[in-house]
Amino acid sequence: MNNSQSSKFQSTLRIYSAAPHRVMFLPGVIQLIIPILFWLVELTGRYLKLWDPLGTVIPATSVHIYLMLFAVFPFFIFGFLFTTYPKWMNGEVIPKNRYLLTFKLMTSGLLLFYFGLFTSKSLLMIGIFLHMAGWISGIYALYSVYSRVDTAVRYHASHLNAALAFGLFGEIVYFLWLEVGGTGFLGFAVNTGFWLFLIPIFIIVLHRMLPFFTSCVVENYTMHKPMWSLPFLWVCLAGHFLLEIFNQGEWLFLFDLPLSVFGLYHVWIWGFNKSLQTRLLAVLHISSVCFAAGTALFAIQSLFLNLTGNLILGKAPLHALAIGFVTSTVISMVTRVSLGHSGRPLVMDRYSWICFWMVLLTACLRILAEIETVSLLLPVNLNLLAAIVWLCFITPWIIRYGSIYLKPRVDGQPG
């Protein structure tokens, strides 16, 4: 590398490390491709018999679980929180050395995980250990801000802290499963990661941010952030979690039906109909509708199981929430943050709008894949089609927004 190339590399590195969302979002958007590409290769071999299953040191399904629960979304979560968490409480800015430490540990851990996945279970577990160390460093960085502010401004941060702790605990349990085995550990890790980490994190962020974003666009808008909402959410999520752990799926509707009503109520009070005038705002409101829809599917499945003893939707409700709600919210929020924090206008262009709807199409395909009568009528495997649609539309979106993190702000401002 000559002096000119070295200078250019150093300049790019300074730009990339100038803000926590840049540092964390780039590996995050890359992670939106790699796990799905891995899963597509696995599914193609499984369904079309074109090649043998991938030679991974742990089952491919458990790899998919780990990546989608603990490896993809935490990059976005920490990148977003490192940026906004201190602002919510007028707290101290997260120091550069702290967010870089989280980035280095989580990224190096994930790289080791991928390398160990095809070579050595020990390396894979070391990778998870490093990833967890990064998670701990991120929580510590956030808590250092939290501990120095007045208790009166901690409401949303307190709930976020609990969800992050559950997420770390879920990954620890997954690590224990790798060490000792047993389906109980794996099931506990999955349910902890999904119901006590991912779902509450995104609802808490929407509860804090969506009324504010809407007030910036809609005239004479009244912001609604009911204080009862988050405690109610936790009660329902904890109830669902416990019933899942004890294999009482026929009673899940007792918590999932209230969760769906909770979701619809907030769709209404947050002004869904008024949000549709602006794409960048509408996508977040549409994502909140997906939460209500996903929990409604869980309630329907549970009620049918209670009455007939049969599961009719399989994993459709899970993917309605995981893709329809969580992933669409990530696409919406990352688009907004990437535009705003790069000095670009807060306008969602036509292509990004189409990409958002293709994520929802992916969710619909994955839901339909779980309905046997639909799958049998179609000449194509819907699981494969869902993965292909995801990759075809997410990849260009990633190229467009991922490149922003390596360029200076267009308005010349720092950060």
BAKOL-186685 format. One record per residue (C-alpha): x, y, z. Coordinates in steps of 0.02 Angstrom, whole numbers, padded with zeros to 5 digits, always signed. Each point is the difference from the previous one (the first is absolute). Layout:
<rs>
XYZ
...
</rs>
This chain:
<rs>
+00000+00000+00000
+00078+00166-00055
-00011+00164+00096
-00151+00061-00099
-00097-00161+00029
+00051+00000+00184
-00058+00180+00020
-00166-00038-00084
-00025-00154+00110
+00037+00100+00158
-00122+00136-00055
-00137-00128-00032
+00035-00080+00168
-00016+00169+00088
-00165+00032-00087
-00065-00174+00040
+00045+00010+00185
-00064+00179+00021
-00171-00053+00067
-00066-00157+00086
-00141-00029-00123
+00126-00010-00143
+00109-00125+00091
-00143-00114+00053
-00119+00015-00148
+00125-00056-00132
+00028-00175+00074
-00186-00001+00035
-00051+00026-00181
+00128-00130-00056
-00081-00120+00123
-00166+00025-00088
+00077-00095-00146
+00118-00133+00068
-00122-00100+00112
-00135+00000-00134
+00125-00051-00134
+00058-00141+00114
-00181-00052+00028
-00041+00008-00185
+00145-00116-00041
-00056-00118+00138
-00183+00001-00056
+00046-00024-00183
+00100-00155+00043
-00138-00062+00114
-00150+00026-00115
+00072-00013-00175
+00130-00134+00039
+00132+00093-00101
+00136-00030+00130
+00027-00076+00170
-00039+00097+00159
+00134+00125+00049
+00137-00076+00105
-00021+00108+00155
+00062-00051+00172
-00173+00032+00074
-00171-00027-00083
-00043+00130-00132
-00167+00039+00082
+00086+00049+00163
+00121+00108-00100
-00148+00090-00079
-00076+00025+00172
+00159+00072+00074
+00035+00118-00144
-00177+00069-00013
-00025+00022+00187
+00170+00052+00066
+00114+00048-00146
-00099+00108-00122
-00106+00123+00097
+00115+00043+00148
+00113+00098-00119
-00146+00112-00046
-00063+00008+00178
+00166+00055+00075
+00036+00117-00146
-00168+00085+00024
+00010+00006+00190
+00180+00064+00003
-00067+00145-00103
-00169+00037+00079
+00003-00072+00177
+00105+00143+00073
-00108+00131-00091
-00160-00069+00075
+00067+00038+00174
+00114+00149-00037
+00142-00113+00054
+00183-00012-00047
+00046-00051-00177
+00066-00178-00016
+00191+00015-00015
+00077-00058-00162
+00112-00128+00085
-00152-00084+00077
-00104-00019-00156
+00153-00057-00096
+00034-00133+00131
-00176-00067-00019
+00020-00001-00188
+00168-00089+00005
-00056-00135+00121
-00166-00036-00084
+00071+00002-00176
+00154-00106+00039
-00111-00120+00095
-00116-00019-00147
+00145-00027-00121
+00065-00138+00112
-00175-00074+00009
-00008-00011-00190
+00174-00072-00014
-00032-00127+00138
-00168-00045-00075
+00089-00102-00134
+00158-00047+00092
-00012-00013+00189
-00135+00008+00131
+00128+00068+00124
+00037+00148-00114
-00185+00028-00024
-00026+00006+00188
+00147+00119+00023
-00083+00111-00131
-00163+00000+00097
+00097+00039+00160
+00082+00152-00083
-00168+00054-00069
-00074-00008+00176
+00148+00101+00065
-00044+00133-00128
-00181-00005+00058
+00058+00025+00180
+00110+00147-00049
-00147+00079-00092
-00116-00020+00148
+00134+00073+00114
+00022+00151-00115
-00187+00033+00003
-00015-00029+00187
+00142+00124+00031
-00113+00133-00076
-00155-00064+00087
+00078+00001+00174
+00046+00185-00013
-00169+00073-00045
-00153+00046+00102
-00121-00142+00033
-00143+00105-00071
+00067-00021-00178
+00040-00186+00008
-00170-00075-00043
+00034-00070-00174
+00185-00030+00036
-00045-00110+00150
-00110-00111-00108
+00134-00008-00134
+00130-00050+00128
-00109-00146+00054
-00025-00058-00180
+00188+00010-00037
+00038-00101+00157
-00124-00134-00056
+00081-00003-00172
+00172-00029+00076
-00073-00133+00114
-00078-00088-00150
+00168-00007-00088
+00082-00068+00158
-00131-00139+00006
+00034-00037-00184
+00185-00014+00043
-00043-00121+00140
-00104-00103-00121
+00153-00018-00112
+00099-00059+00150
-00121-00122+00082
-00134-00034-00132
-00183-00029+00034
-00150+00074-00090
-00054+00088+00160
+00147+00121-00005
-00026+00037-00185
-00187+00030+00021
+00033+00113+00150
+00129+00100-00099
-00117+00020-00149
-00148+00058+00103
+00105+00117+00106
+00082+00078-00152
-00163+00024-00092
-00133+00040+00131
+00105+00087+00133
+00129+00085-00111
-00045+00036-00182
-00186+00032+00017
+00009+00116+00152
+00151+00094-00069
-00092+00051-00157
-00164+00040+00086
+00090+00108+00130
+00092+00096-00137
-00162+00028-00096
-00088+00055+00160
+00137+00129+00027
+00031+00058-00179
-00153-00027-00109
-00111+00133+00081
+00146+00122-00012
+00034-00038-00183
-00186+00018-00038
-00010+00168+00090
+00137+00065-00116
-00107-00035-00153
-00184+00007+00051
-00071+00169+00050
-00094+00016+00165
+00055-00174+00049
-00012-00054+00182
+00138-00118+00056
-00062-00153+00095
+00123-00101+00105
-00110-00085+00131
+00098-00041+00158
-00094-00163+00021
+00050-00065-00172
+00171-00070+00035
-00042-00086+00167
-00151-00078-00086
+00111-00055-00144
+00123-00084+00118
-00138-00094+00091
-00069-00071-00163
+00171-00042-00070
+00053-00084+00163
-00162-00099+00000
+00027-00058-00179
+00181-00043+00040
-00046-00108+00150
-00136-00093-00094
+00122-00036-00141
+00130-00065+00123
-00127-00118+00078
-00072-00055-00169
-00172+00070+00035
-00031+00067-00175
-00188-00024+00012
-00008+00140+00129
+00109+00128-00088
-00154+00093-00060
-00024+00062+00179
+00149+00114-00028
+00010+00012-00190
-00177+00064-00022
+00031+00145+00122
+00166+00033-00089
-00091+00015-00167
-00129+00118+00075
+00144+00097+00079
+00080+00014-00172
-00159+00057-00086
-00034+00128+00137
+00171+00078-00025
-00020-00002-00190
-00156+00104+00028
+00064+00123+00131
+00163+00027-00095
-00099+00059-00151
+00027-00133-00132
-00120+00080-00125
+00088+00169+00016
+00172-00075-00029
-00030-00060-00177
+00035+00171-00075
+00189-00026+00023
+00088-00162-00048
+00138+00013+00130
-00129+00017+00137
-00125-00122-00075
+00121-00146+00000
+00021+00008+00190
-00188+00006+00025
-00024-00146-00120
+00131-00098+00099
-00103+00028+00158
-00151-00075-00091
+00106-00155-00032
+00023-00022+00188
-00188-00003+00025
-00021-00121-00146
+00138-00118+00059
-00067-00013+00177
-00175-00026-00070
+00065-00150-00099
+00077-00070+00159
-00168+00021+00089
-00095-00084-00143
+00120-00147-00002
-00012-00021+00189
-00189+00006+00001
-00010-00130-00140
+00124-00110+00094
-00105+00017+00158
-00160-00049-00090
+00063-00135-00118
+00173-00053+00058
+00074+00045-00170
+00125+00132-00055
-00063+00085-00158
+00129+00136-00030
+00165-00080+00050
+00134+00134+00012
-00100+00128-00099
-00036+00111+00153
+00185-00003+00047
+00054+00060-00172
-00140+00128-00007
+00083+00082+00149
+00182-00037-00042
-00008+00059-00181
-00160+00100-00009
+00028+00098+00161
+00182-00007+00054
+00086+00004-00170
-00117+00129-00075
+00029+00112+00152
+00188-00018-00023
-00012+00047-00185
-00109+00150+00046
+00106+00063+00143
+00169-00031-00082
-00057+00093-00156
-00053+00148+00107
+00157+00005+00107
+00116-00025-00150
-00080+00145-00093
-00014+00119+00146
+00173-00031+00073
+00085+00018-00169
-00075+00172-00031
-00119-00063-00134
-00184+00049-00013
-00118-00108+00101
-00089-00065-00154
-00024-00183-00042
+00024-00021-00186
-00100-00117-00111
+00129-00138+00002
+00013-00005+00190
-00190+00001+00008
-00006-00152-00116
+00133-00089+00104
-00104+00025+00156
-00151-00080-00084
+00106-00143-00063
+00048-00038+00180
-00185-00012+00038
-00023-00110-00154
+00138-00112+00070
-00097-00011+00163
-00160-00047-00094
+00090-00135-00101
+00076-00072+00158
-00170-00001+00084
-00083-00086-00149
+00139-00129-00002
-00064-00061+00168
-00176-00032-00066
+00005-00173-00077
-00148+00019-00117
+00075+00156-00077
+00174-00076-00019
-00068-00154-00085
-00093+00103-00131
+00154+00096-00055
+00140-00066-00113
+00136+00093+00097
+00065-00021+00178
-00055+00157+00091
+00142-00010+00127
+00126+00010-00141
-00099+00137-00088
-00006+00103+00161
+00189-00010+00020
+00027+00047-00183
-00117+00151+00010
+00089+00056+00160
+00173-00009-00081
-00054+00080-00164
-00069+00155+00083
+00097+00014+00162
+00170-00011-00087
-00019+00158-00106
-00074+00091+00152
+00154-00052+00099
+00119+00061-00136
-00090+00167-00006
-00004+00034+00186
+00155-00097+00051
+00107+00112-00111
-00060+00153+00097
+00095-00056+00156
+00166+00014-00093
-00032+00176-00066
+00003+00169+00089
-00164+00089+00036
-00062+00093-00152
-00033+00157+00104
+00180+00008+00061
-00049-00024+00183
+00099-00117+00114
-00065-00173+00043
</rs>
